[in-house]
Amino acid sequence: MTSYLIPGIYREDLFPKPIPEFLTGVPAFIGFASQGTINQPERLTLWTQFSARFGEPASEGYLSDAVQGFFSNGGHIAYVIRLNDTLEIEAALEQALEALATINALDLICVPDLVRFDVETVLRMQTQLLEHCQALNDRFAILDALPTQVLVQQTRLSSSECAAFGALYFPWVQVSSRMIPPCGHIAGIYAQRDRDLGVGQTPANIRLEEVVDLSVAVSDADQARLNPLGINCLRSLPGRGIRIWGGRTLSPDANWRYINMRRLFVTLARWCDRTFADVAFEPNEFRLWVRIERELTAFCEALFRQGALQGSTPAEAFYVKCDAETNPPEVRDAGTVITEIGLAPASPAEFIVVRLIHGNAGVAFAF
């Protein structure tokens, strides 16, 4: 602290702390490791930090492979948490999720080591992950398919009320000479897509890096059966490499069918929690309503410019309403502020139809 010896007026230049950047595509990886503090999330920004904090890869685990796949596919920031291997797996997972609940900087959850267990245990734990994401409403689960039980897995998971908070990927990927679940590589694609185009874009039709093969060659007939069920296939496409060829959640509800739709609303919820944390106990009157409406409108306009919303104008893409109508006296007396937000998410173009028109002038293409 500066010492002032002479009475008078002094000027100090104070620089406010920068507001942390609002990021998406930040996963938490949960799994077994040979060292490191149990249930203590560690923030990594480089793959090389993994071994320094968690030791050599566990011989039967997939945690290190998943984290490496994340960074090799465009990921920049991840949290890694070591499971307590002295407990039953379901209890260990519950403790890890509790440790992650207060971290609002992440929005994805991956647990590659779940697939080491029997089918019933996997289904219970993956349902637990979906319930965790729904309860917090600020994260989304990337789930690995069971190699030979994916249809059973989809049936059980899609029947859950929280099915919209996760996506299932099939089959496994080969890295070097080893087959591993794909969630880490997929999470890297989510992060890359978010950074390049925004969270409203579907993380699909992107080549997976550091993958040499798939455990199953998915045919067109296979995908015609799996895609409508919400099973996102990885495909080896001639001349285009191995790519994500699906963008659906596990939900049968058409409103939440696509990953970009669910994640768009998850991101909105995260942004609101972060932006409006300081308005608690503010006077519930016109000036507060104007502030909320102004800041939400700016955020939604940014989503519109990214192409996350439908419509040719912002008015067609969204609306924000926070006024005396949404906050009548009885609402204000209860200490509540109500804002209505309507979004029109852009649906992905899953099926692009090209028509060939045969006529006297020859063949014409119509898109």
N, C-alpha and C positions, 0 to 999 in steps of 0.2 A: 504494500500500500504506500502511496506517495505521502511524504511528510510535509505538512503545511506549517511554516514558521511565521509567515507575515500575514496579518489579516488582510483580506481582500477577496477578489473574485478570480477563480481559477477555471480553466476550461479543460475538460477531459474528453477525448474521443473514444467513445464506446462502440464496439461492433457487436451487434447481436449474434448469438449463436445461429448458424444456419439451420433451417428446418430440414430434418432428415427427408431424403427423397422417398416418395411413395412408390414402392416397387411391387411388381407382381412376378410370378414365376419363380418364387423362392420356396424350395421344398424343405421339409424335415425328413431325414432318413433315419429310420429306427432299425436296429439290428444288433447282432452279436459281434463283439470285438475282443481282442486278446488283452487289451489294457485300456485305461481311461476311467474317469469317474463315472459310475453308474448313474443313470437318470439325470445327467448334467448336459444340457444341450451345448454343443460347441459350434461356433460360427466359422465356416470355412469359406475362403475365397479362391483357393487353389487346390488342385488335387494332391499336390505334394505335401500339404499340411495334414493329410489323413494319417499317414504312418507315424508322424511325429506325435500325434495325440492319441491314436488308437492302436498303434503297434502293427505288427505284421498281420496280413489278412487271415481270418479264421479259415481253417482248411475246409470246413463243410458249410461255410456261410457265404452270403452274397452281398453283404453290406459294402465292402470295399469295391467290388465290381460295379455296383449300382452308382456309388459316388463318382467313380472314375468315368463311367458312362455319361453321367450328368455333365461333368466339366468338358468332356470331349465332344459333346453335342451342343455347346453354346451356353451352358449354365455359368453363372458368375458368382452366386452366393447360395450357400446351403447350410442348414443346421443338421448336425449329426448327433444322435443320442444312443448311448450304449445300453442295451437291455441287461437286466439283472438275471444272469444265467443260473442263479441258485433257486429261483422261483419257478413255479409252473408258468408256462408261456403266457397264458391269459392274464394272470396276475401281473407278470412282468410288463406286458403291453399296457395294462391299465395304469401302472405307475408311470411309464414313459409318457403316455398321453396326458396325464395330469401335469407332468413337468413341462409339457409343451403348450398347455392351455393358455398360459399368460403371455406367450410370445406372439405379438401381433404383427411382427415383421414377416411372417411366413404365410403362404396361402396354398401350399400343396403338402400332401402327406404320402410317403412311400415307405413300405415295410417289406423289403425284398425277402427277408428270412422267413416270412410266414409260410411260404410254400414248401418248407421243409417238413411240415407236419401233416397229419392225416386229414382227410377231406372234411370231416365234421368240425375239427378244430379250426381249420382254415376258414370255413364258412362262418363260424361264430366270431372269429377275430376280424374278418373283413367286414362283417356286419357291425362290429364294434367300432371299426374305423369310420364307417359311413355315419353311424350315430354320433360319433365325436364331431365330425364335420358339420352335421346338421345342427347339433346343439350350439356350437360356437358361431355358425353361419359366417365364417371368415376363411374357410379353407376347403380344399377339394382333394379327394383321394384318387391316386393312380394305382389301380389294382392289377396284379399279375394273375394271369390265367393258370389254372392247374393243367398240366400237360395233357392229361387224358380224361379230365372230368369237367371240361369247360361248359358243357351244356347243363350239367347238374348245378354247377356254380352259378351260371347266369340265372337259372330258374329260381334259385333260392335268394340270390341277392336282389334281383329285380322285383321280388314280391315285398321287399322292405319299404316302409314309408320314406326312408332316407335314400332311396336308390338314385335320386338325381344328384347326389353329392359325390358321385364317383364314376369312373370309367374303367372298363375292363379291357385288357390288351392280350392278344393271342397271335402267334405262339411265342416261345422263348427265342432268344437270339444267341448266336455263337460268337464269342470273342476269343481270338486265338484258337485254342483247342478245347474250349470249355463252353457248355451251354448254361446260360443264366437267365433269370427272369428279366423282362425288358424295362421295368419301371424307371430305372435310373436314366437310361437313354431317352425314354419318353419325356421325363421331367426336363431334360436338357432342351428338347425340342419345344416344350411349352415356354421355357424361359427365353429361348431364341426368338420364337414367334411373338411373344409379348413385347420384347424389346424392339423388334423390327416393325411390327404392324399394330400392336396393341392387343389387349386382352379380349377384345371382341372378335378376333379372328380365330378360326378353327385350327388347332395344331395338327394338321394332316397334310398329306402329299408333300412331305419333306423327307429327304434322305437321311437315314441313320448313319452316323459316322462310327468308325471302329467296330463295325459289325460285318462278319464275313459270310454268315449263313443263318438260316432259320432252322428250328427244330422240326418244323412241318412246312412243306410247300403248299401254301393255300391256293387252291384253284378258284376260277371264277364261280364254279358251282358251289364250292365251299363257302365263299363269301356271300353268295346269294342266299344261303341258308343262315349264315351267322350275322350278317350286318343288320337285318331287320330286328334281331334279338338284342341289339346293343352290344355286340361283341366286336370290338375294333381290331381288325386284322392288320398284321404286318405282311407286306407282300414283296417278293422279289420280282421287279418289273424289268423286262429286257431293255438294256441300254440306259436304265434310270436308277439302278441300284435298289437297295432295300428301303422301303418307304412305309410310313404310317398311312394306311388306306381306310381310315374310318374316323369319325368324329362324334360319336354318340355317348351319352351317359347310359346308365343302366335303367333309367326310368321308362316305364311304358306310357307315361303322361306326355302327350304331344307338346305341351307347353315347355317341358324340360327335356326334350329329346336330345338336344345338341349341347355339347360341352361348352361352346362359346356362350350360349344363353345362360347356363347355370353360373359360369364363372363371371359373367358380366354383373350379375346381381350380387354375387359374393364380393366382388371388388367394390361395388357401390356401398355395400354394408360396411366393409373395412374402411373405406374412405370416410364415410359418415362418422363412424366411431372415432376416427382419428381427428377429423376436422372440427367436430362439434363437441369434443370432450370438455371444452372450457365454457360452454354456454349453460351448464347446469347452474341453477339459482339466479340466472339473469332474469330481469323483469319480463314477464310473458306478455309482451305487447308489440305494437306495430314495428318498432325498430328491430326487435329480435326476428320477427317474421321476415322482414325485408332482407336482413343479413342471411338468414338460412336460405331463402329463395334465391338470392343473388349468387351465393357460393355454389349451391347445387346446380343452378342453371349453367354456370361457367364449367363445372365438371362435366355435365351432360353434353355441352357443346363440344368439349374436347373429345368425348366419345364419338360424337357425330362426325367430327372431322377425321377421326381415325377409320371411319367406315364401319363402326360397330353397330350402328343403328340404321334402320330403314328410313326411307323418305328422301325427298329432294331438298327439303328445308328443315331447319331445327324444329319448327312448329309441327311438322309431320312426324318427326322422330321421337319427340319426348314432350312432356309437360311437367312443370313443378308448381305446386300450389300450397302456399302457407299464408293464411290470412284469417280474417274474422270468421269466415265460413267454415274453415277446417278447425278453427279454435273458438267455438262458442263459449259463453260464460261458464257452463258446467264443466267443460274441458279445462279451462284455465283455472277454475276453482280447485280442480283435482291436481294441479301442479304439472299438467301435461302439455306438451307442444306437439301438434299433429301436422305433418307435412305429407301431402300426396305427391307421389312421383309416378309417372307413367313412362315406360320405355318401350320402344318397338325394336327389339333386337333383330339384326340382320341374320337370316337363315343361311347356312352354307349351301352352295350349289353342289349338292351331292350327285345329281344326275343331270348331265348336259346332253340334251337331245339335238342331234343334227339330222335334218330332213334332206333327202335327195329328191329333187323335183325333176322328173323326166318330161321333157317337152320337145317340140319341134326344133327349138334352138339348141338343144343339147341338155346336159345335166347341170342343174344349179343347186347350190347348197343353201339351206336356210337354217339359221341357228335360232 
